[in-house]
């Protein structure tokens, strides 16, 4: 399905808006990724990413092996976990 989304994007040049809870999927398919903060919902951080363009030309499994892919994934997951900890009162702001 991810390959299909990238194929449609590449062939049509149309903007595709995708909302997902999967950090890996967002990294893989998005050129622009917005990490939302909870309550009140707002944009916490914005990323400009190269992985969708790479995935449109290469095997998606190879894109996921890119060193920057893992670095961004861990950065975003850490950010989300920190926000969750803060909400739950387990971490000082």
Gaussian input, Z-matrix of N, CA and C with variables (Angstrom, degrees):
# hf/3-21g

backbone

0 1
 N
 C     1     B1
 C     2     B2     1     A1
 N     3     B3     2     A2     1     D1
 C     4     B4     3     A3     2     D2
 C     5     B5     4     A4     3     D3
 N     6     B6     5     A5     4     D4
 C     7     B7     6     A6     5     D5
 C     8     B8     7     A7     6     D6
 N     9     B9     8     A8     7     D7
 C    10    B10     9     A9     8     D8
 C    11    B11    10    A10     9     D9
 N    12    B12    11    A11    10    D10
 C    13    B13    12    A12    11    D11
 C    14    B14    13    A13    12    D12
 N    15    B15    14    A14    13    D13
 C    16    B16    15    A15    14    D14
 C    17    B17    16    A16    15    D15
 N    18    B18    17    A17    16    D16
 C    19    B19    18    A18    17    D17
 C    20    B20    19    A19    18    D18
 N    21    B21    20    A20    19    D19
 C    22    B22    21    A21    20    D20
 C    23    B23    22    A22    21    D21
 N    24    B24    23    A23    22    D22
 C    25    B25    24    A24    23    D23
 C    26    B26    25    A25    24    D24
 N    27    B27    26    A26    25    D25
 C    28    B28    27    A27    26    D26
 C    29    B29    28    A28    27    D27
 N    30    B30    29    A29    28    D28
 C    31    B31    30    A30    29    D29
 C    32    B32    31    A31    30    D30
 N    33    B33    32    A32    31    D31
 C    34    B34    33    A33    32    D32
 C    35    B35    34    A34    33    D33
 N    36    B36    35    A35    34    D34
 C    37    B37    36    A36    35    D35
 C    38    B38    37    A37    36    D36
 N    39    B39    38    A38    37    D37
 C    40    B40    39    A39    38    D38
 C    41    B41    40    A40    39    D39
 N    42    B42    41    A41    40    D40
 C    43    B43    42    A42    41    D41
 C    44    B44    43    A43    42    D42
 N    45    B45    44    A44    43    D43
 C    46    B46    45    A45    44    D44
 C    47    B47    46    A46    45    D45
 N    48    B48    47    A47    46    D46
 C    49    B49    48    A48    47    D47
 C    50    B50    49    A49    48    D48
 N    51    B51    50    A50    49    D49
 C    52    B52    51    A51    50    D50
 C    53    B53    52    A52    51    D51
 N    54    B54    53    A53    52    D52
 C    55    B55    54    A54    53    D53
 C    56    B56    55    A55    54    D54
 N    57    B57    56    A56    55    D55
 C    58    B58    57    A57    56    D56
 C    59    B59    58    A58    57    D57
 N    60    B60    59    A59    58    D58
 C    61    B61    60    A60    59    D59
 C    62    B62    61    A61    60    D60
 N    63    B63    62    A62    61    D61
 C    64    B64    63    A63    62    D62
 C    65    B65    64    A64    63    D63
 N    66    B66    65    A65    64    D64
 C    67    B67    66    A66    65    D65
 C    68    B68    67    A67    66    D66
 N    69    B69    68    A68    67    D67
 C    70    B70    69    A69    68    D68
 C    71    B71    70    A70    69    D69
 N    72    B72    71    A71    70    D70
 C    73    B73    72    A72    71    D71
 C    74    B74    73    A73    72    D72
 N    75    B75    74    A74    73    D73
 C    76    B76    75    A75    74    D74
 C    77    B77    76    A76    75    D75
 N    78    B78    77    A77    76    D76
 C    79    B79    78    A78    77    D77
 C    80    B80    79    A79    78    D78
 N    81    B81    80    A80    79    D79
 C    82    B82    81    A81    80    D80
 C    83    B83    82    A82    81    D81
 N    84    B84    83    A83    82    D82
 C    85    B85    84    A84    83    D83
 C    86    B86    85    A85    84    D84
 N    87    B87    86    A86    85    D85
 C    88    B88    87    A87    86    D86
 C    89    B89    88    A88    87    D87
 N    90    B90    89    A89    88    D88
 C    91    B91    90    A90    89    D89
 C    92    B92    91    A91    90    D90
 N    93    B93    92    A92    91    D91
 C    94    B94    93    A93    92    D92
 C    95    B95    94    A94    93    D93
 N    96    B96    95    A95    94    D94
 C    97    B97    96    A96    95    D95
 C    98    B98    97    A97    96    D96
 N    99    B99    98    A98    97    D97
 C   100   B100    99    A99    98    D98
 C   101   B101   100   A100    99    D99
 N   102   B102   101   A101   100   D100
 C   103   B103   102   A102   101   D101
 C   104   B104   103   A103   102   D102
 N   105   B105   104   A104   103   D103
 C   106   B106   105   A105   104   D104
 C   107   B107   106   A106   105   D105
 N   108   B108   107   A107   106   D106
 C   109   B109   108   A108   107   D107
 C   110   B110   109   A109   108   D108
 N   111   B111   110   A110   109   D109
 C   112   B112   111   A111   110   D110
 C   113   B113   112   A112   111   D111
 N   114   B114   113   A113   112   D112
 C   115   B115   114   A114   113   D113
 C   116   B116   115   A115   114   D114
 N   117   B117   116   A116   115   D115
 C   118   B118   117   A117   116   D116
 C   119   B119   118   A118   117   D117
 N   120   B120   119   A119   118   D118
 C   121   B121   120   A120   119   D119
 C   122   B122   121   A121   120   D120
 N   123   B123   122   A122   121   D121
 C   124   B124   123   A123   122   D122
 C   125   B125   124   A124   123   D123
 N   126   B126   125   A125   124   D124
 C   127   B127   126   A126   125   D125
 C   128   B128   127   A127   126   D126
 N   129   B129   128   A128   127   D127
 C   130   B130   129   A129   128   D128
 C   131   B131   130   A130   129   D129
 N   132   B132   131   A131   130   D130
 C   133   B133   132   A132   131   D131
 C   134   B134   133   A133   132   D132
 N   135   B135   134   A134   133   D133
 C   136   B136   135   A135   134   D134
 C   137   B137   136   A136   135   D135
 N   138   B138   137   A137   136   D136
 C   139   B139   138   A138   137   D137
 C   140   B140   139   A139   138   D138
 N   141   B141   140   A140   139   D139
 C   142   B142   141   A141   140   D140
 C   143   B143   142   A142   141   D141
 N   144   B144   143   A143   142   D142
 C   145   B145   144   A144   143   D143
 C   146   B146   145   A145   144   D144
 N   147   B147   146   A146   145   D145
 C   148   B148   147   A147   146   D146
 C   149   B149   148   A148   147   D147
 N   150   B150   149   A149   148   D148
 C   151   B151   150   A150   149   D149
 C   152   B152   151   A151   150   D150
 N   153   B153   152   A152   151   D151
 C   154   B154   153   A153   152   D152
 C   155   B155   154   A154   153   D153
 N   156   B156   155   A155   154   D154
 C   157   B157   156   A156   155   D155
 C   158   B158   157   A157   156   D156
 N   159   B159   158   A158   157   D157
 C   160   B160   159   A159   158   D158
 C   161   B161   160   A160   159   D159
 N   162   B162   161   A161   160   D160
 C   163   B163   162   A162   161   D161
 C   164   B164   163   A163   162   D162
 N   165   B165   164   A164   163   D163
 C   166   B166   165   A165   164   D164
 C   167   B167   166   A166   165   D165
 N   168   B168   167   A167   166   D166
 C   169   B169   168   A168   167   D167
 C   170   B170   169   A169   168   D168
 N   171   B171   170   A170   169   D169
 C   172   B172   171   A171   170   D170
 C   173   B173   172   A172   171   D171
 N   174   B174   173   A173   172   D172
 C   175   B175   174   A174   173   D173
 C   176   B176   175   A175   174   D174
 N   177   B177   176   A176   175   D175
 C   178   B178   177   A177   176   D176
 C   179   B179   178   A178   177   D177
 N   180   B180   179   A179   178   D178
 C   181   B181   180   A180   179   D179
 C   182   B182   181   A181   180   D180
 N   183   B183   182   A182   181   D181
 C   184   B184   183   A183   182   D182
 C   185   B185   184   A184   183   D183
 N   186   B186   185   A185   184   D184
 C   187   B187   186   A186   185   D185
 C   188   B188   187   A187   186   D186
 N   189   B189   188   A188   187   D187
 C   190   B190   189   A189   188   D188
 C   191   B191   190   A190   189   D189
 N   192   B192   191   A191   190   D190
 C   193   B193   192   A192   191   D191
 C   194   B194   193   A193   192   D192
 N   195   B195   194   A194   193   D193
 C   196   B196   195   A195   194   D194
 C   197   B197   196   A196   195   D195
 N   198   B198   197   A197   196   D196
 C   199   B199   198   A198   197   D197
 C   200   B200   199   A199   198   D198
 N   201   B201   200   A200   199   D199
 C   202   B202   201   A201   200   D200
 C   203   B203   202   A202   201   D201
 N   204   B204   203   A203   202   D202
 C   205   B205   204   A204   203   D203
 C   206   B206   205   A205   204   D204
 N   207   B207   206   A206   205   D205
 C   208   B208   207   A207   206   D206
 C   209   B209   208   A208   207   D207
 N   210   B210   209   A209   208   D208
 C   211   B211   210   A210   209   D209
 C   212   B212   211   A211   210   D210
 N   213   B213   212   A212   211   D211
 C   214   B214   213   A213   212   D212
 C   215   B215   214   A214   213   D213
 N   216   B216   215   A215   214   D214
 C   217   B217   216   A216   215   D215
 C   218   B218   217   A217   216   D216
 N   219   B219   218   A218   217   D217
 C   220   B220   219   A219   218   D218
 C   221   B221   220   A220   219   D219
 N   222   B222   221   A221   220   D220
 C   223   B223   222   A222   221   D221
 C   224   B224   223   A223   222   D222
 N   225   B225   224   A224   223   D223
 C   226   B226   225   A225   224   D224
 C   227   B227   226   A226   225   D225
 N   228   B228   227   A227   226   D226
 C   229   B229   228   A228   227   D227
 C   230   B230   229   A229   228   D228
 N   231   B231   230   A230   229   D229
 C   232   B232   231   A231   230   D230
 C   233   B233   232   A232   231   D231
 N   234   B234   233   A233   232   D232
 C   235   B235   234   A234   233   D233
 C   236   B236   235   A235   234   D234
 N   237   B237   236   A236   235   D235
 C   238   B238   237   A237   236   D236
 C   239   B239   238   A238   237   D237
 N   240   B240   239   A239   238   D238
 C   241   B241   240   A240   239   D239
 C   242   B242   241   A241   240   D240
 N   243   B243   242   A242   241   D241
 C   244   B244   243   A243   242   D242
 C   245   B245   244   A244   243   D243
 N   246   B246   245   A245   244   D244
 C   247   B247   246   A246   245   D245
 C   248   B248   247   A247   246   D246
 N   249   B249   248   A248   247   D247
 C   250   B250   249   A249   248   D248
 C   251   B251   250   A250   249   D249
 N   252   B252   251   A251   250   D250
 C   253   B253   252   A252   251   D251
 C   254   B254   253   A253   252   D252
 N   255   B255   254   A254   253   D253
 C   256   B256   255   A255   254   D254
 C   257   B257   256   A256   255   D255
 N   258   B258   257   A257   256   D256
 C   259   B259   258   A258   257   D257
 C   260   B260   259   A259   258   D258
 N   261   B261   260   A260   259   D259
 C   262   B262   261   A261   260   D260
 C   263   B263   262   A262   261   D261
 N   264   B264   263   A263   262   D262
 C   265   B265   264   A264   263   D263
 C   266   B266   265   A265   264   D264
 N   267   B267   266   A266   265   D265
 C   268   B268   267   A267   266   D266
 C   269   B269   268   A268   267   D267
 N   270   B270   269   A269   268   D268
 C   271   B271   270   A270   269   D269
 C   272   B272   271   A271   270   D270
 N   273   B273   272   A272   271   D271
 C   274   B274   273   A273   272   D272
 C   275   B275   274   A274   273   D273
 N   276   B276   275   A275   274   D274
 C   277   B277   276   A276   275   D275
 C   278   B278   277   A277   276   D276

   B1=1.4390
   B2=1.5311
   B3=1.3265
   B4=1.4638
   B5=1.5262
   B6=1.3102
   B7=1.4722
   B8=1.5240
   B9=1.3178
   B10=1.4594
   B11=1.5286
   B12=1.3286
   B13=1.4660
   B14=1.5288
   B15=1.3294
   B16=1.4659
   B17=1.5242
   B18=1.3270
   B19=1.4613
   B20=1.5291
   B21=1.3131
   B22=1.4732
   B23=1.5217
   B24=1.3222
   B25=1.4648
   B26=1.5258
   B27=1.3254
   B28=1.4603
   B29=1.5266
   B30=1.3368
   B31=1.4695
   B32=1.5248
   B33=1.3357
   B34=1.4655
   B35=1.5214
   B36=1.3301
   B37=1.4583
   B38=1.5195
   B39=1.3182
   B40=1.4670
   B41=1.5270
   B42=1.3197
   B43=1.4495
   B44=1.5228
   B45=1.3204
   B46=1.4667
   B47=1.5141
   B48=1.3072
   B49=1.4594
   B50=1.5198
   B51=1.3104
   B52=1.4604
   B53=1.5189
   B54=1.3029
   B55=1.4659
   B56=1.5098
   B57=1.3262
   B58=1.4549
   B59=1.5197
   B60=1.3227
   B61=1.4595
   B62=1.5247
   B63=1.3138
   B64=1.4597
   B65=1.5283
   B66=1.3175
   B67=1.4607
   B68=1.5213
   B69=1.3230
   B70=1.4621
   B71=1.5279
   B72=1.3130
   B73=1.4624
   B74=1.5305
   B75=1.3191
   B76=1.4614
   B77=1.5235
   B78=1.3305
   B79=1.4624
   B80=1.5189
   B81=1.3057
   B82=1.4556
   B83=1.5262
   B84=1.3194
   B85=1.4588
   B86=1.5191
   B87=1.3236
   B88=1.4546
   B89=1.5102
   B90=1.3138
   B91=1.4639
   B92=1.5262
   B93=1.2990
   B94=1.4625
   B95=1.5248
   B96=1.3230
   B97=1.4603
   B98=1.5196
   B99=1.3176
   B100=1.4578
   B101=1.5228
   B102=1.3229
   B103=1.4595
   B104=1.5173
   B105=1.3234
   B106=1.4570
   B107=1.5277
   B108=1.3216
   B109=1.4573
   B110=1.5244
   B111=1.3085
   B112=1.4685
   B113=1.5246
   B114=1.2811
   B115=1.4629
   B116=1.5087
   B117=1.2452
   B118=1.4547
   B119=1.5296
   B120=1.3128
   B121=1.4575
   B122=1.5240
   B123=1.3058
   B124=1.4593
   B125=1.5255
   B126=1.3043
   B127=1.4603
   B128=1.5237
   B129=1.3193
   B130=1.4587
   B131=1.5314
   B132=1.3360
   B133=1.4614
   B134=1.5233
   B135=1.3213
   B136=1.4612
   B137=1.5254
   B138=1.3265
   B139=1.4621
   B140=1.5152
   B141=1.3259
   B142=1.4568
   B143=1.5269
   B144=1.3239
   B145=1.4621
   B146=1.5254
   B147=1.3339
   B148=1.4625
   B149=1.5282
   B150=1.3269
   B151=1.4604
   B152=1.5288
   B153=1.3217
   B154=1.4735
   B155=1.5224
   B156=1.3105
   B157=1.4681
   B158=1.5240
   B159=1.3242
   B160=1.4674
   B161=1.5287
   B162=1.3250
   B163=1.4600
   B164=1.5129
   B165=1.3179
   B166=1.4662
   B167=1.5286
   B168=1.3438
   B169=1.4672
   B170=1.5264
   B171=1.3392
   B172=1.4677
   B173=1.5228
   B174=1.3017
   B175=1.4623
   B176=1.5318
   B177=1.3219
   B178=1.4577
   B179=1.5303
   B180=1.3190
   B181=1.4662
   B182=1.5246
   B183=1.3199
   B184=1.4619
   B185=1.5272
   B186=1.3173
   B187=1.4642
   B188=1.5287
   B189=1.3285
   B190=1.4696
   B191=1.5263
   B192=1.3190
   B193=1.4638
   B194=1.5271
   B195=1.3216
   B196=1.4657
   B197=1.5359
   B198=1.3321
   B199=1.4717
   B200=1.5319
   B201=1.3145
   B202=1.4688
   B203=1.5271
   B204=1.3244
   B205=1.4646
   B206=1.5275
   B207=1.3104
   B208=1.4762
   B209=1.5227
   B210=1.3115
   B211=1.4711
   B212=1.5219
   B213=1.3322
   B214=1.4716
   B215=1.5259
   B216=1.3470
   B217=1.4636
   B218=1.5271
   B219=1.3149
   B220=1.4616
   B221=1.5272
   B222=1.3158
   B223=1.4665
   B224=1.5307
   B225=1.3282
   B226=1.4665
   B227=1.5241
   B228=1.3250
   B229=1.4658
   B230=1.5256
   B231=1.3260
   B232=1.4577
   B233=1.5133
   B234=1.3285
   B235=1.4590
   B236=1.5365
   B237=1.3289
   B238=1.4614
   B239=1.5213
   B240=1.3218
   B241=1.4745
   B242=1.5263
   B243=1.3340
   B244=1.4657
   B245=1.5267
   B246=1.3300
   B247=1.4672
   B248=1.5224
   B249=1.3283
   B250=1.4634
   B251=1.5219
   B252=1.3188
   B253=1.4647
   B254=1.5285
   B255=1.3175
   B256=1.4549
   B257=1.5304
   B258=1.3220
   B259=1.4678
   B260=1.5245
   B261=1.3116
   B262=1.4644
   B263=1.5311
   B264=1.3356
   B265=1.4591
   B266=1.5080
   B267=1.3154
   B268=1.4591
   B269=1.5137
   B270=1.3038
   B271=1.4595
   B272=1.5107
   B273=1.3145
   B274=1.4601
   B275=1.5094
   B276=1.3156
   B277=1.4737
   B278=1.4922
   A1=110.67
   A2=115.97
   A3=119.78
   A4=110.73
   A5=116.43
   A6=119.97
   A7=110.74
   A8=117.01
   A9=121.60
   A10=110.81
   A11=116.90
   A12=120.99
   A13=110.11
   A14=116.65
   A15=120.05
   A16=111.66
   A17=116.99
   A18=121.22
   A19=110.63
   A20=117.11
   A21=121.13
   A22=110.07
   A23=116.90
   A24=121.89
   A25=110.67
   A26=115.88
   A27=120.75
   A28=111.51
   A29=117.27
   A30=120.81
   A31=113.37
   A32=116.72
   A33=119.57
   A34=113.60
   A35=116.79
   A36=120.01
   A37=113.11
   A38=116.43
   A39=121.55
   A40=110.77
   A41=115.27
   A42=120.82
   A43=108.73
   A44=115.89
   A45=121.57
   A46=107.28
   A47=116.71
   A48=121.26
   A49=107.35
   A50=115.41
   A51=121.86
   A52=108.39
   A53=116.23
   A54=121.36
   A55=106.78
   A56=116.24
   A57=120.86
   A58=109.76
   A59=115.56
   A60=121.05
   A61=110.59
   A62=116.84
   A63=121.80
   A64=109.43
   A65=116.01
   A66=120.69
   A67=110.21
   A68=116.31
   A69=120.24
   A70=111.71
   A71=117.04
   A72=120.63
   A73=110.96
   A74=117.02
   A75=120.54
   A76=111.09
   A77=116.72
   A78=120.59
   A79=111.69
   A80=115.68
   A81=121.38
   A82=112.68
   A83=117.65
   A84=120.93
   A85=115.02
   A86=117.28
   A87=118.81
   A88=114.51
   A89=115.49
   A90=120.80
   A91=108.87
   A92=114.30
   A93=121.59
   A94=106.73
   A95=116.09
   A96=120.83
   A97=108.66
   A98=115.91
   A99=121.54
   A100=108.16
   A101=116.13
   A102=121.10
   A103=106.49
   A104=115.42
   A105=121.06
   A106=110.65
   A107=115.20
   A108=121.63
   A109=107.97
   A110=116.11
   A111=119.17
   A112=112.22
   A113=115.48
   A114=127.21
   A115=115.40
   A116=121.94
   A117=125.26
   A118=109.71
   A119=115.39
   A120=120.18
   A121=110.51
   A122=115.74
   A123=121.11
   A124=107.92
   A125=116.18
   A126=120.31
   A127=107.86
   A128=115.30
   A129=121.55
   A130=110.55
   A131=115.93
   A132=120.32
   A133=109.02
   A134=115.14
   A135=121.69
   A136=109.11
   A137=115.04
   A138=121.96
   A139=109.81
   A140=117.30
   A141=123.67
   A142=104.99
   A143=117.64
   A144=121.42
   A145=113.23
   A146=116.94
   A147=121.12
   A148=113.95
   A149=118.41
   A150=120.97
   A151=114.61
   A152=118.25
   A153=120.20
   A154=110.26
   A155=116.32
   A156=120.34
   A157=110.49
   A158=116.68
   A159=120.24
   A160=110.55
   A161=116.74
   A162=121.89
   A163=113.31
   A164=116.87
   A165=120.48
   A166=110.97
   A167=116.37
   A168=120.74
   A169=113.39
   A170=117.63
   A171=120.50
   A172=110.63
   A173=115.94
   A174=122.62
   A175=109.13
   A176=116.83
   A177=120.69
   A178=112.17
   A179=117.27
   A180=119.94
   A181=110.75
   A182=116.79
   A183=120.36
   A184=111.10
   A185=116.77
   A186=120.82
   A187=109.54
   A188=116.80
   A189=120.71
   A190=112.50
   A191=117.72
   A192=122.05
   A193=112.70
   A194=116.90
   A195=121.69
   A196=108.47
   A197=118.73
   A198=120.95
   A199=113.49
   A200=117.29
   A201=119.73
   A202=112.25
   A203=116.62
   A204=120.56
   A205=109.59
   A206=116.61
   A207=121.24
   A208=110.83
   A209=116.96
   A210=120.36
   A211=110.55
   A212=117.25
   A213=120.88
   A214=111.13
   A215=116.70
   A216=120.26
   A217=110.09
   A218=117.32
   A219=120.96
   A220=111.78
   A221=117.15
   A222=121.03
   A223=110.81
   A224=116.04
   A225=120.34
   A226=111.08
   A227=117.29
   A228=119.61
   A229=110.79
   A230=116.94
   A231=120.50
   A232=112.14
   A233=116.28
   A234=121.51
   A235=110.64
   A236=116.01
   A237=120.70
   A238=110.43
   A239=116.82
   A240=119.81
   A241=111.02
   A242=117.14
   A243=120.54
   A244=110.82
   A245=117.54
   A246=120.44
   A247=110.59
   A248=117.35
   A249=120.75
   A250=111.29
   A251=116.56
   A252=121.15
   A253=110.55
   A254=116.23
   A255=120.85
   A256=111.20
   A257=116.22
   A258=121.09
   A259=110.81
   A260=115.91
   A261=120.98
   A262=111.79
   A263=116.47
   A264=119.92
   A265=113.92
   A266=116.77
   A267=120.40
   A268=112.20
   A269=115.70
   A270=119.52
   A271=108.11
   A272=115.64
   A273=118.98
   A274=110.20
   A275=116.10
   A276=121.47
   A277=112.69
   D1=-38.87
   D2=179.15
   D3=-63.66
   D4=-41.30
   D5=177.55
   D6=-63.02
   D7=-38.83
   D8=178.76
   D9=-62.78
   D10=-44.32
   D11=178.67
   D12=-60.15
   D13=-46.25
   D14=179.21
   D15=-64.50
   D16=-37.78
   D17=179.26
   D18=-64.64
   D19=-45.57
   D20=178.25
   D21=-62.04
   D22=-43.93
   D23=179.54
   D24=-59.91
   D25=-47.05
   D26=-177.42
   D27=-66.56
   D28=-42.22
   D29=-177.57
   D30=-71.37
   D31=-36.60
   D32=-174.00
   D33=-96.75
   D34=-26.50
   D35=-175.86
   D36=71.93
   D37=10.15
   D38=-178.74
   D39=-80.53
   D40=152.44
   D41=173.94
   D42=-75.22
   D43=133.41
   D44=176.45
   D45=-120.02
   D46=127.21
   D47=176.49
   D48=-102.80
   D49=124.35
   D50=-177.72
   D51=-125.73
   D52=127.41
   D53=175.36
   D54=-111.35
   D55=125.27
   D56=-178.10
   D57=-146.92
   D58=154.59
   D59=172.83
   D60=-96.20
   D61=-2.03
   D62=-179.48
   D63=-89.97
   D64=111.16
   D65=179.16
   D66=-60.74
   D67=-42.79
   D68=-179.29
   D69=-61.56
   D70=-43.30
   D71=179.05
   D72=-65.65
   D73=-40.97
   D74=178.71
   D75=-62.44
   D76=-42.09
   D77=177.86
   D78=-64.32
   D79=-40.62
   D80=-175.43
   D81=-71.23
   D82=-36.82
   D83=-172.43
   D84=-103.56
   D85=-12.81
   D86=-173.79
   D87=-101.61
   D88=140.74
   D89=168.76
   D90=-88.43
   D91=-33.40
   D92=178.72
   D93=-125.55
   D94=120.99
   D95=-177.81
   D96=-118.45
   D97=128.92
   D98=178.07
   D99=-112.20
   D100=122.87
   D101=175.20
   D102=-94.10
   D103=121.61
   D104=-177.48
   D105=-92.15
   D106=142.56
   D107=174.22
   D108=-96.81
   D109=147.63
   D110=179.95
   D111=-82.42
   D112=157.19
   D113=167.89
   D114=30.76
   D115=93.69
   D116=-7.03
   D117=-79.51
   D118=145.99
   D119=-179.64
   D120=-61.00
   D121=124.48
   D122=178.73
   D123=-154.00
   D124=164.27
   D125=177.89
   D126=-77.02
   D127=119.62
   D128=-179.29
   D129=-88.02
   D130=-41.68
   D131=179.69
   D132=-157.06
   D133=148.08
   D134=178.50
   D135=-120.00
   D136=139.51
   D137=177.86
   D138=-123.91
   D139=141.85
   D140=168.17
   D141=-104.71
   D142=123.46
   D143=-170.16
   D144=-121.45
   D145=148.05
   D146=179.09
   D147=-97.48
   D148=-4.69
   D149=-167.21
   D150=-71.07
   D151=-33.19
   D152=177.75
   D153=-63.97
   D154=-42.48
   D155=178.18
   D156=-63.45
   D157=-42.36
   D158=176.61
   D159=-63.00
   D160=-42.37
   D161=-178.37
   D162=-67.69
   D163=-25.67
   D164=177.79
   D165=-72.32
   D166=-18.59
   D167=-178.03
   D168=-112.18
   D169=-14.48
   D170=-172.98
   D171=-134.90
   D172=170.96
   D173=176.02
   D174=-64.27
   D175=131.50
   D176=-176.92
   D177=-62.02
   D178=-30.81
   D179=177.77
   D180=-64.47
   D181=-34.18
   D182=177.67
   D183=-71.13
   D184=-37.15
   D185=178.52
   D186=-62.09
   D187=-41.27
   D188=179.78
   D189=-65.23
   D190=-19.47
   D191=178.16
   D192=-85.04
   D193=-9.45
   D194=-179.08
   D195=-60.10
   D196=132.31
   D197=-177.26
   D198=-57.41
   D199=-37.96
   D200=179.28
   D201=-67.59
   D202=-27.65
   D203=178.46
   D204=-62.88
   D205=-48.03
   D206=-179.72
   D207=-65.13
   D208=-39.55
   D209=179.99
   D210=-62.87
   D211=-47.26
   D212=179.64
   D213=-64.89
   D214=-41.03
   D215=179.52
   D216=-58.82
   D217=-47.82
   D218=-178.66
   D219=-67.13
   D220=-37.15
   D221=177.26
   D222=-61.41
   D223=-46.81
   D224=-177.84
   D225=-69.53
   D226=-43.51
   D227=177.98
   D228=-60.31
   D229=-42.56
   D230=177.38
   D231=-60.81
   D232=-41.22
   D233=178.53
   D234=-62.35
   D235=-44.54
   D236=179.80
   D237=-65.00
   D238=-44.82
   D239=179.47
   D240=-61.90
   D241=-40.03
   D242=177.72
   D243=-62.23
   D244=-41.54
   D245=178.37
   D246=-64.28
   D247=-40.66
   D248=178.53
   D249=-63.85
   D250=-42.75
   D251=178.19
   D252=-60.98
   D253=-41.99
   D254=179.44
   D255=-62.99
   D256=-43.14
   D257=179.47
   D258=-63.07
   D259=-40.41
   D260=-177.31
   D261=-78.38
   D262=-3.29
   D263=177.99
   D264=76.77
   D265=18.59
   D266=-178.69
   D267=-95.19
   D268=-5.35
   D269=-177.37
   D270=-138.97
   D271=137.49
   D272=178.37
   D273=-74.05
   D274=142.32
   D275=-179.52
   D276=-70.64

